Amino acid sequence: MKNVKLKRSRLETDVLIIGGGTAGCYAAIKLGAEKELRVLVAEKANIERSGCLAAGVNALNAYISNGHTPADYVEYARKDAEGIIRDDLMMTIAESVNEVTEDLERRGLVILKDESGNYVTRGWRNVKINGENIKPLLAKGVREQSNVTVLNHVNITDLKVTNGTVHGAWGFSVRNLTAYDIEARAVLIATGGAAGLYRPNNPGFSRHKMWYPPFNTGAGYAMGIRAGAEMTTLEHRFIALRCKDTIAPTGTIAQGGGAKQVNARGEIYETKYGLTTPQRIFGTVEENRKGNGPCYLDTRHITAEQQGDLYHAYLNMAPAQTLKWIESGKGPKEQPVEVEGTEPYVVGGHTASGFWVDTKRETTIHGLFAAGDVAGGAPQKYVTGALAEGEIAAEALAGYLAADKDKAARGGRREETPAWTAYEAYLSREPGNLTAEQLEEAMQKVMDEYAGGIHTDYRYNKSRLELADEKIKHLESLLPQLAADGPYGLLKIYELRERLTVAVPSLPTFSRAARRAGIRSARMPTIRNSRRRAAATSIRVGKTGPSIYIEGRWSKEVIMSIRIHEDRCIGCGRCTEACPGNLILLQDGPSGRKAKIREVRDCWGCTACMKECPVSAIGYFLGADLGGSGSTMTIHKEGHYYHWHIRKADQQEVTITINRENANQY
C-alpha cells in the first residue's frame, strides 16, 4: 500500500469565499472596498473562465424596464416558479438587478442600446448584450482589489464548524499534493448548483454536452448538508427546454425570433399548455407521449438576415448549435429546430433550491453566508440576481465582522480528524474493481430510472423514490473502496461524493431519506423547466478569401468537442487556466511542452480554451451522436474580432466574424 502524505498549507483570512463564479466574484469586488478586511477566494478552476459563464451569455434575463417595478418581477418569478418562492428574498434581488446591470456596463460589458441611449430589451425583463467576456470582466474586477487574494485550482470539501459557528474550511490542490487548512472569521459559499445527478441527454461520447456546467457538482449544498445547515426545497428540480442534441438555449429563438412551439403535425401546442417555463417543458413531454413528436421551434418564417444573426448569437454562448446548422447545410430558416427536455438539475438560480437564508443571506450556521445558485428561496434570479446576492452578502459580511472587530480567526483550533486524513487515504489506496466513473454512472442510472429522469418522462412514484433512496445510500457506502491516482483523481472522487450527498435530499419529501435529512420543503410540481439567453457581424461561405484553417498534426485524442493542434501549440498554458473543468494539462513530449486533454468524454464544449489560445491551436468539433460529420471549427483573433472558421469534411469553408464590441441583436 502506498503511503502518500500531503504538504499542509495553513492560511488565515477574515472572509473566505468558496467559489469564484458569478456571485463569488462580485462579492469579492464589493468587499474590495473594505480595505481593512482580508478576503480569500478559493476556486477549483480559475476565476477567469470558471462556472456557468465560461462559455458566455447573450442576454441578461433579470432587468426591469418599460415602466415595470421590482414588485412586477417578484410576481413574474412567483408565477414561473408555481408559487415556490420567498417574496422577501426575491424583492431584495429585484430591487438590485438594474444597478448591477449598469455596473457591468461600466466594467466593459457591451449592452445593446437604441438611438436614445436606452437599453434594448427583449420583453420587459431582458436586455441584449455581448456577454462572451462577462466572466473575464468579473475576474479583472477581482484582481483589481488590493485586499483580495485568489486561490485558483483549490477544491474546498468541508466546512469547519464548532458550536454552530463556521470558522473556515478544508480543501486540496487539484494540481499538486497540497492540503489546505483555512481559518476564517466568516465564510461565503458561492459555488454552483448540481449537475450530473441524472443520466444526461447524451450519455455516450458527448456525455458532458449539457445545459449546466458538468463541473458544478453540488459542492456547496453538500458542505451545508454535512455541516448541519438548514436547506430548503432541494427537491425543486430544474429541467430546461433545449435544442435537441446540442442542448443549446431556446430562449434566443423563441423570444428573440418569435418562434412557436409546434409538433410534428405542424400544430402550435404552446397555447394548449401555457407559456410559463414549466408549461413549456410539460407541453413538449406530453406531445411526445401522445405520439405527436418530435417537437420543434418553428423558425421557417425568419429572414436570411435573421438566420445570420442567430449564427452569431449562438457562437457566443453555445457554439455547437451554429456548427450543427452549418455542418448540416440546413439553417433554421430551412428547417425548424427540434427541442427536448434536459436531465433534471438542482440549481438555486432557477428554482428555490439551496441554503435557508435570511434577507442578508446568512444561513442557519452563524457566520456562514450563501449567494447565487446555492442560496435557496429565490428562483429566476439568473445572472444579475446572482450578482445582486453577491453584493447583498458582501455588505452583510462586512457588517457581521464590524460588529465583532476583536474576533480573530480561530487559529488555535483543530478538528479531531482533519480532512486531509481522508484525502491521504484515497491517494494511498491501491486501485480496486470500482472507480469513481463507474459509481457516477450507476448513480445517474438510479436517478434516471427511479427518481424521475428522462427515461420516465420525469415521472416518479413513492415506491420508485424509496428504491432510489436505498440504492444511492448503497453507492455512498462504496466510496471508501475508491483510489485516487493523484490530485485530479481525488477531485473526481470528491465530486462524486458531493453528488451522492445531494442526490438523496433532492428526492421529493415523501421519501424516507428526505424526511430524515431535515430539509425544508415546499409544494412540488412534478416537472420543472426553463428557457434561456441569447452576439453580432459577418458570414463568409466558400473559398472566397484566404483560408485560416490550420493544416498539420492534430492530437490523437478524440475527445468530445476539442482537439489540440500539436504543431501549433506553444505550451503557454493559457488553455489550462481557461478550462472550467481542469481538463487540460501541459505535458513534456518529443516536440517540447504541449497542452494535452486529460479525460475522454469530459469536455463541456464551452470553447473557453479556444478563446484564450493565442495561436489558434485548438479545434472544436461535434461527435457523431450530436449530428457531427467531421467538420472542425477554429478561432482566429484579430483585435476586437473573432473569426470563427469552419472547415467541413468536403473541404468547404465557412467563416463567421463577430465584433466583440457589438451586442447581440436577438
Helices and strands as residue ranges (DSSP letters): E 7-18, H 22-31, E 39-43, G 51-53, E 59-60, H 70-80, H 87-94, H 97-106, E 110-111, E 127-130, H 134-143, E 148-152, E 154-162, E 165-173, E 178-189, H 219-227, E 231-232, E 241-243, H 251-251, I 252-256, E 260-262, H 270-273, H 277-289, E 295-298, H 304-315, H 319-328, E 337-341, E 354-355, E 368-370, G 372-374, H 382-402, H 420-428, H 436-450, G 454-456, H 462-477, G 479-481, H 487-503, H 512-516, E 519-520, E 537-541, E 562-564, H 574-578, E 584-589, E 592-597, H 608-612, E 618-620, G 624-626, E 632-638, E 641-647, E 653-659
